[in-house]
Amino acid sequence: MIRILSTRTIRHVAWAALMVLTAGAPPVAAQDETAPAADTVTGRTFDAPVNSRPIAEKFWWSDDWYDRGVIEVPDNFAVTETRVSYTNPADGTEVPAILYRPEGDGPFPGVLFQHGRRGLDVYVQRLARRMAARGFLVLAPDVYEARFIEVFPLEHDPATEGDVDAGVDFLLSHPDLKGDRICLYSHTRGGYYTLRVAVEFARQNTDVACYVSFYPHWQDPNAVEPLQVYRYHSDLDRLEIPTMVFIGEYEQYQRRRSIETAVRFMKEAGRDVRLIVYPGVGRGFDFRPPNVRTFADDLATRDATLRTAAFLKRHLE
């Protein structure tokens, strides 16, 4: 015979069972102020981030700004754009490019800007233009148009490395160039092209004074998947010139891992390298279009642009 218990009886039984189970048990985690409420770990807390490094180690610190309210005014130039081309002597390929020149009397320090997988489209052109507006003569080669390569290629054509290298000679011979060295500036796969130019083509310390890249692809794009995720390109062990790299905290894992690993080993080797990670942004923060662009994207881009300009100027003076 099945006996159906009343709701009141079930409630009494449940309370009795609970008292038995909790008798003599330690206080629950909610009563312990040091224990987290959740049983999982998340990347964010309600507390503001803290940087307890000594002020001397905070490269971004400014007493003029913090104590006296003084903000450094950046250089601003109107920019002219000229379509140019040059020849890669290795195979005679003609490489189209855009030359960005600040208006006014030159000469100006030189920068070679190299695009990544999306090519030299209107969004990416803004990156080169922004640096020219800071007072630099900027050459932006279009190596995909030169080789009839569709944008967003999966495979890498090593011949494009020579196309970028030939751009160094073009810029060094320009009458508006100030000095006898330039710096390399890039993003995404362009960071691999310029890395090869600096190291494999032996331009560093002679023709090239420094290297800057936004979330660079620091591995051979044709390398197998494990190398893409767990290794950086060996050229980075030989990169000797001052280096600055920018990424967002939401950078793709396989890219961020190789970048952070390479920077760590470069620092251990005593190299002049700095990696800046911007909170709240991910890949493409420097060129994302207005319809998806965030406030954090803009803050990061403006800061990175000014830091890049100061870095380039310091090493080209």
Long-range contacts (C-beta under 8 A, 24 or more apart in sequence): 49-279, 59-274, 74-134, 74-306, 74-309, 75-133, 75-134, 75-135, 75-309, 76-133, 76-134, 77-102, 77-103, 77-104, 77-132, 77-133, 77-134, 77-135, 78-102, 78-103, 78-133, 79-103, 79-129, 79-132, 79-133, 81-129, 84-139, 84-170, 86-166, 86-167, 86-169, 86-170, 87-166, 88-146, 88-159, 88-162, 88-163, 88-165, 88-166, 89-166, 90-159, 90-162, 90-166, 91-159, 91-162, 93-146, 93-147, 93-159, 93-163, 94-146, 95-141, 95-142, 95-143, 95-146, 95-163, 95-166, 95-167, 96-141, 96-142, 96-145, 96-146, 97-139, 97-140, 97-141, 97-142, 97-167, 97-170, 98-125, 98-128, 98-139, 98-140, 98-142, 99-137, 99-138, 99-139, 99-140, 99-174, 100-128, 100-129, 100-131, 100-132, 100-137, 100-138, 100-139, 100-140, 101-132, 101-137, 101-138, 101-176, 102-132, 102-133, 102-135, 102-136, 102-137, 106-137, 106-175, 106-176, 106-178, 107-137, 107-175, 107-176, 107-177, 107-178, 107-179, 108-135, 108-136, 108-137, 108-176, 108-177, 108-178, 109-135, 109-136, 109-137, 109-177, 109-178, 109-179, 109-182, 109-183, 109-312, 109-313, 109-316, 109-317, 110-136, 110-137, 110-138, 110-139, 110-171, 110-172, 110-174, 110-177, 110-178, 110-179, 110-181, 110-182, 110-183, 110-316, 111-136, 111-137, 111-138, 111-139, 111-182, 111-183, 111-184, 111-185, 111-312, 112-138, 112-139, 112-140, 112-141, 112-164, 112-167, 112-168, 112-171, 112-182, 112-183, 112-184, 112-185, 112-194, 113-138, 113-139, 113-140, 113-185, 113-186, 113-190, 114-140, 114-141, 114-143, 114-164, 114-184, 114-185, 114-186, 114-190, 114-191, 114-193, 114-194, 115-140, 115-141, 115-142, 115-143, 115-144, 115-186, 115-187, 115-188, 115-190, 116-186, 116-187, 116-188, 116-189, 116-190, 116-191, 116-217, 117-151, 117-152, 117-153, 117-188, 117-189, 118-151, 118-152, 118-188, 119-144, 119-145, 119-151, 119-152, 120-144, 120-145, 121-151, 123-287, 123-288, 123-289, 124-187, 124-287, 126-287, 127-187, 127-214, 127-286, 127-287, 128-185, 130-305, 131-185, 131-305, 131-308, 131-309, 131-312, 134-305, 134-306, 134-309, 134-313, 135-309, 135-313, 136-309, 136-312, 137-171, 137-174, 137-176, 137-177, 137-178, 138-185, 139-167, 139-170, 139-171, 139-174, 141-167, 143-193, 154-221, 155-221, 155-222, 156-189, 156-192, 156-220, 156-221, 156-222, 160-193, 161-193, 161-196, 161-197, 161-200, 161-201, 162-201, 164-193, 164-194, 164-196, 164-197, 165-196, 165-197, 165-201, 165-203, 168-197, 168-203, 168-207, 168-208, 172-207, 178-316, 179-316, 180-207, 181-206, 181-207, 181-208, 181-209, 181-316, 182-207, 182-208, 182-209, 182-316, 183-208, 183-209, 183-210, 183-211, 183-212, 183-312, 183-315, 183-316, 184-208, 184-210, 184-211, 184-212, 184-213, 185-212, 185-213, 185-308, 185-312, 186-212, 186-213, 186-214, 186-216, 187-213, 187-214, 187-215, 187-216, 187-286, 187-287, 188-214, 188-215, 188-216, 188-217, 188-283, 189-216, 189-217, 189-221, 190-216, 191-215, 191-216, 191-217, 191-218, 192-216, 192-217, 192-218, 192-219, 192-220, 192-221, 192-233, 195-233, 195-235, 195-236, 195-239, 196-235, 198-235, 198-239, 198-241, 199-235, 199-238, 199-239, 200-235, 204-239, 204-240, 204-241, 205-240, 205-241, 208-241, 209-241, 209-242, 209-315, 209-316, 210-241, 210-242, 210-243, 210-244, 210-311, 210-312, 210-315, 210-316, 211-239, 211-241, 211-242, 211-243, 211-244, 212-243, 212-244, 212-245, 212-308, 212-311, 212-312, 213-244, 213-245, 213-246, 214-245, 214-246, 214-247, 214-286, 214-304, 215-245, 215-246, 215-247, 215-248, 215-251, 215-255, 215-259, 215-283, 216-245, 216-259, 217-255, 218-255, 218-258, 218-259, 218-262, 219-258, 228-254, 228-258, 229-253, 229-254, 229-257, 229-258, 230-257, 230-258, 231-258, 232-258, 232-259, 232-261, 232-262, 236-262, 236-265, 236-266, 237-265, 237-266, 237-269, 239-266, 239-271, 240-271, 241-272, 241-315, 242-272, 242-273, 242-311, 242-315, 243-271, 243-272, 243-273, 243-274, 244-273, 244-274, 244-276, 244-307, 244-308, 244-311, 245-273, 245-274, 245-275, 245-276, 246-275, 246-276, 246-278, 246-286, 246-300, 246-304, 246-307, 246-308, 247-275, 247-276, 247-277, 247-278, 248-277, 248-278, 248-279, 248-280, 248-281, 248-282, 248-283, 248-285, 248-300, 249-277, 249-278, 249-279, 249-280, 249-281, 249-282, 250-280, 250-281, 250-282, 250-283, 251-277, 251-282, 251-283, 252-282, 252-283, 255-283, 276-304, 276-307, 278-303, 278-304
